[in-house]
Amino acid sequence: RGLGLMVAIELEDDPNGTVTIRGHRELVRRGYVLGRRPGVNVLRLDPSLTIDSLDIKGFLAALEAVLRAQATAD
């Protein structure tokens, strides 16, 4: 307990949190485990100490794709 990595990603969002909510849902749908608190435009990741670079690169690619898709949809 107390060891490990915690990453928070703060997103620019509208007052309803649309980008954060949609992004969270899509990343979970793609199999990533991350947290989101209602009313806050932050996604929280708590990966294990044994996470490897392929998993990190995969998440970053998925995050970029999700954010790009939302930007073009609006």
C-alpha positions in Angstrom: 0.0 0.0 0.0 1.2 3.4 -0.9 3.6 2.1 -3.6 2.9 2.5 -7.3 1.9 5.0 -9.9 -1.1 7.3 -10.0 -1.8 9.4 -13.0 -4.5 12.0 -13.3 -5.5 13.4 -16.7 -7.4 16.7 -16.5 -9.5 17.3 -19.6 -10.9 20.6 -21.0 -14.6 20.0 -20.9 -18.0 21.7 -21.0 -19.9 22.3 -17.8 -21.7 18.9 -18.2 -18.5 17.0 -18.4 -19.4 15.5 -21.8 -15.8 14.9 -23.0 -14.8 13.3 -19.7 -17.9 11.1 -19.5 -17.7 9.9 -23.1 -14.0 9.4 -23.0 -14.2 7.3 -19.8 -17.0 5.2 -21.2 -15.1 4.5 -24.4 -11.8 3.7 -22.7 -13.6 1.3 -20.4 -15.3 -0.3 -23.4 -11.9 -0.8 -24.9 -10.8 -2.7 -21.8 -8.9 -0.1 -19.8 -9.5 0.3 -16.1 -9.6 3.9 -15.0 -11.6 6.0 -12.6 -13.8 9.1 -13.0 -15.6 11.0 -10.2 -18.9 12.7 -11.1 -18.6 16.5 -11.5 -14.8 16.4 -12.1 -13.1 16.5 -15.5 -10.3 14.2 -14.5 -9.6 10.6 -15.5 -7.6 8.6 -12.9 -5.3 5.7 -13.6 -3.7 3.5 -11.0 -1.6 1.0 -13.0 0.3 -1.8 -11.3 4.0 -1.5 -10.7 4.5 -4.2 -13.3 2.9 -2.3 -16.2 5.0 -2.6 -19.3 5.6 -0.1 -22.0 3.4 -1.9 -24.6 0.4 -1.4 -22.2 1.3 2.3 -21.7 1.7 2.9 -25.4 -1.6 1.1 -26.1 -3.5 3.2 -23.6 -2.0 6.4 -25.0 -2.9 5.5 -28.5 -6.5 4.6 -27.4 -6.8 7.9 -25.4 -5.6 9.9 -28.5 -8.1 8.1 -30.7 -11.0 8.7 -28.3 -10.2 12.4 -27.9 -9.7 12.9 -31.7 -13.0 11.2 -32.4 -14.8 13.4 -29.9 -13.2 16.6 -31.3 -14.3 15.7 -34.8 -17.8 14.7 -33.7 -18.5 18.1 -32.1 
